[in-house]
Amino acid sequence: MQVHLSAIHDEMWDAIEDCPIVVMMVNTQAAAQGADPEVMIPKPKSQLTSDEKTRANLDNVSRDILYKSLDDSLFPRVRKCRTTKEIWDTLMSIGEGDEQENDNKLTVAMKKFEDFKMLPNETITDMELRFTKLMGDLSNLGRELT
């Protein structure tokens, strides 16, 4: 997903990592505001250039892309999220599961590894693909086998 979003716009992934991109400007009134004024403030929408409007809208575009990529079982779980970062974090927590779920996945994957053998009528290429996928699953669960 990161590659897809970055291919659309260089800063689109930033909308996920850093929340919505806010175009800032120098606070020219800082001296008049007294003690400890904000040096940079959000730039009003009416003053944004075309490029700045595009940057400021990246969160909406990336949210739209994520929504369209979800199936009917996932969309209800993220529909109330206000930013792309919230959607992404929710999806990551759903995908990763809790510690007990990860332990269960690791146990199942290790059992598959221990019982791994060539299936009847399976080609070497198919067996290798199955093995590579199993090793990737174990790696994703934090288990590196040598």
BELBEL-V667453 format. One record per residue. SS is DSSP state (H for helix, E for strand, C for the rest). OMEGA is omega in whole degrees, 0 to 359 (999 if undefined). Layout:
((SS	OMEGA) (SS	OMEGA))
This chain:
((C	180) (H	180) (H	180) (H	181) (H	179) (H	178) (H	179) (H	178) (C	184) (C	185) (C	184) (H	179) (H	177) (H	178) (H	177) (H	183) (H	187) (C	186) (C	183) (C	177) (C	179) (C	179) (C	184) (E	175) (E	179) (E	178) (C	182) (C	180) (C	186) (H	182) (H	182) (H	184) (H	176) (C	188) (C	172) (C	180) (C	175) (C	180) (C	179) (E	179) (E	177) (E	181) (C	179) (C	181) (H	182) (H	182) (H	182) (C	173) (C	180) (H	179) (H	179) (H	176) (H	178) (H	179) (H	182) (H	183) (C	184) (H	178) (H	179) (H	180) (H	181) (H	175) (H	179) (H	180) (H	179) (H	179) (H	182) (H	181) (H	183) (C	174) (C	185) (H	180) (H	182) (H	185) (H	180) (H	182) (H	182) (H	187) (C	180) (C	179) (C	184) (C	181) (C	177) (H	179) (H	178) (H	178) (H	183) (H	180) (H	178) (H	179) (H	179) (H	180) (H	176) (H	182) (H	182) (H	182) (C	179) (C	185) (H	181) (H	179) (H	177) (H	177) (H	178) (H	179) (H	180) (H	179) (H	179) (H	180) (H	178) (H	177) (H	177) (H	179) (H	181) (H	182) (C	186) (C	174) (C	180) (C	180) (C	177) (C	179) (C	178) (C	178) (C	177) (H	180) (H	179) (H	179) (H	180) (H	177) (H	178) (H	180) (H	180) (H	178) (H	179) (H	178) (H	176) (H	177) (H	178) (H	178) (H	179) (H	179) (C	175) (C	181) (C	178) (C	179) (C	179) (C	999))
